[in-house]
Amino acid sequence: MGPKIKRWVWALGWVGFIYATLGVVRNFTNFFRSLGILNFMVICGYILICGICLLALFRTKNHDWWRYAALLAVLGSYFFFAKSIRTPEEKIHFFEYGLVGILFYRALQLNVPKKWLAILGAFIIGGLAGWVDELIQGHVPGRYYDPRDILLNAISVALGLIVIATFPAKSRSLDPSPKN
């Protein structure tokens, strides 16, 4: 399987996983809520992802200050938006749909000649995936269609795209073949 197909499999597989778990994810979050650790787990998730992003950026050996500033601005935006969100489940959208944006960008970057078109395409596809998520939730018992979540999903996709854009182009490519 070539790199183009692998990237599309990862992107579509992640979205499929999100959709497939819509009916059961509340069971897990309610369990962790009953233990009193759901909010703690979400905060730990934010800290872990922040650490992973900073470590990955540091390992690129590209120490442009603006890359770190952009990454910290995105993380600050996550915390800003998270303050206005009602439930920990909605805060998890940032993880889910930030990754959706990154995965669709990575799939598109091998097919689209211009970087800005790949970013725009990933934002549109990721936003549509978030909208479909809400449409599905409207038909799942115990879940409901929430237009506010569509906006939250789109913001999450955009923030994920900003995160991936902070990494130097060479480190964003998983293609191991040497360039001649």
PyMOL commands that set and color helices and strands:
alter all, ss='L'
color gray80, all
select helices_A, chain A and resi 3-20+25-34+38-59+65-83+88-109+115-137+147-165+169-172
alter helices_A, ss='H'
color red, helices_A
deselect
rebuild
show_as cartoon
